[in-house]
């Protein structure tokens, strides 16, 4: 029977790097660092986009919740505005329901104006231009 036994095995042990190996690892480290930074920046960008989308969804939800809670929604409605000089009154009336939404006295400026035939534009004093003399 043999007194000794010899066997070759592989084991992971510390080894000194050569200068060339150190440069290779330094390059690999730089690339790995850039990859990490790129991934982190991509995550931040994606988070910003997701946060923006969440904020839009929340704003829409809140707007709809307010409509439901108040049972009203603001919409563009045609309104008739009337200046009544005989009764010294200005009124605003909804044309869809006929509801009077504002009634007040005419202010000083309104009392001084007159409506044109179409009822939408105000007459303004015409500028008096001096006549040109004969040459």
C-alpha positions as CSV (number, residue, x, y, z in Angstrom):
1,X,0.0,0.0,0.0
2,X,1.3,3.4,-0.9
3,X,2.4,5.6,1.9
4,X,1.6,8.8,0.2
5,X,-1.1,10.0,-2.1
6,X,-0.7,13.0,-4.5
7,X,-3.6,14.6,-6.2
8,X,-3.9,17.8,-8.2
9,X,-7.0,20.0,-7.6
10,X,-8.0,23.5,-8.5
11,X,-8.6,26.1,-5.8
12,X,-9.4,29.7,-5.9
13,X,-6.5,31.6,-4.4
14,X,-5.4,35.3,-4.5
15,X,-3.0,36.0,-7.4
16,X,-1.1,39.2,-8.1
17,X,-2.2,41.0,-11.3
18,X,0.1,41.9,-14.0
19,X,0.2,45.5,-15.2
20,X,-1.7,44.4,-18.3
21,X,-4.4,42.6,-16.3
22,X,-4.8,45.7,-14.1
23,X,-5.4,47.9,-17.2
24,X,-7.9,45.4,-18.5
25,X,-9.8,45.3,-15.2
26,X,-9.7,49.1,-15.0
27,X,-11.3,49.3,-18.5
28,X,-13.9,46.8,-17.5
29,X,-14.6,48.7,-14.3
30,X,-15.2,51.9,-16.3
31,X,-17.6,50.1,-18.6
32,X,-19.5,48.6,-15.7
33,X,-19.7,52.0,-14.0
34,X,-21.1,53.5,-17.2
35,X,-23.6,50.7,-17.5
36,X,-24.8,51.2,-13.9
37,X,-25.1,55.0,-14.5
38,X,-27.1,54.4,-17.7
39,X,-29.4,52.0,-16.0
40,X,-30.0,54.4,-13.1
41,X,-30.6,57.3,-15.5
42,X,-33.1,55.1,-17.5
43,X,-34.9,54.2,-14.2
44,X,-35.1,57.9,-13.2
45,X,-36.4,58.8,-16.6
46,X,-39.0,56.0,-16.5
47,X,-40.0,57.1,-12.9
48,X,-40.5,60.7,-14.0
49,X,-42.6,59.5,-17.0
50,X,-44.7,57.2,-14.7
51,X,-45.1,59.9,-12.1
52,X,-46.2,62.3,-14.8
53,X,-48.8,59.7,-16.1
54,X,-49.9,59.2,-12.5
55,X,-50.4,62.9,-12.0
56,X,-52.4,63.2,-15.2
57,X,-54.6,60.3,-14.1
58,X,-55.1,61.8,-10.6
59,X,-56.0,65.2,-12.1
60,X,-58.6,63.6,-14.4
61,X,-60.0,61.6,-11.5
62,X,-60.2,64.7,-9.2
63,X,-61.9,66.7,-11.9
64,X,-64.5,64.0,-12.5
65,X,-64.9,63.5,-8.7
66,X,-65.6,67.3,-8.4
67,X,-68.2,67.1,-11.2
68,X,-69.9,64.1,-9.5
69,X,-69.8,65.8,-6.0
70,X,-71.1,69.1,-7.2
71,X,-73.5,67.6,-9.8
72,X,-72.4,70.4,-12.2
73,X,-69.9,70.9,-15.0
74,X,-68.7,74.1,-16.5
75,X,-69.5,74.2,-20.2
76,X,-69.4,76.9,-22.9
77,X,-72.9,78.4,-23.1
78,X,-74.1,81.2,-25.3
79,X,-75.1,84.1,-23.1
80,X,-77.1,87.2,-24.2
81,X,-76.0,90.5,-22.8
82,X,-78.4,93.4,-22.8
83,X,-77.8,97.1,-22.1
84,X,-81.2,98.6,-21.3
85,X,-80.9,102.4,-21.1
86,X,-84.6,103.0,-20.5
87,X,-84.4,101.0,-17.2
88,X,-80.7,101.8,-16.5
89,X,-80.0,98.0,-16.4
90,X,-77.4,95.5,-17.7
91,X,-78.4,91.8,-17.8
92,X,-76.8,88.5,-18.8
93,X,-79.2,85.7,-19.6
94,X,-78.4,82.0,-20.6
95,X,-79.8,81.3,-24.0
96,X,-80.1,77.5,-23.3
97,X,-82.3,77.8,-20.2
98,X,-83.4,81.5,-20.2
99,X,-82.0,81.8,-16.7
100,X,-81.0,85.4,-15.7
101,X,-77.4,85.0,-14.4
102,X,-76.6,88.7,-13.8
103,X,-78.5,91.9,-13.4
104,X,-77.0,95.2,-12.4
105,X,-77.2,99.0,-13.0
106,X,-75.4,100.4,-15.9
107,X,-72.1,102.0,-15.1
108,X,-71.2,105.6,-16.1
109,X,-69.4,104.6,-19.2
110,X,-72.2,102.4,-20.4
111,X,-74.7,105.2,-19.9
112,X,-72.7,107.3,-22.3
113,X,-72.7,104.8,-25.2
114,X,-75.4,103.9,-27.7
115,X,-75.8,100.6,-29.5
116,X,-75.6,100.3,-33.3
117,X,-78.4,98.7,-35.2
118,X,-77.0,95.2,-34.9
119,X,-76.8,95.5,-31.1
120,X,-73.3,94.2,-30.8
121,X,-71.0,97.2,-31.5
122,X,-70.9,100.6,-29.8
123,X,-70.9,103.9,-31.6
124,X,-67.9,106.0,-30.9
125,X,-67.5,109.7,-31.6
126,X,-66.0,110.2,-35.0
127,X,-62.7,112.0,-35.1
128,X,-63.1,115.4,-36.6
129,X,-60.4,116.0,-39.3
130,X,-59.5,119.5,-40.3
131,X,-60.3,120.3,-44.0
132,X,-57.3,120.6,-46.2
133,X,-56.9,124.1,-47.7
134,X,-56.8,124.7,-51.4
135,X,-53.3,125.0,-52.9
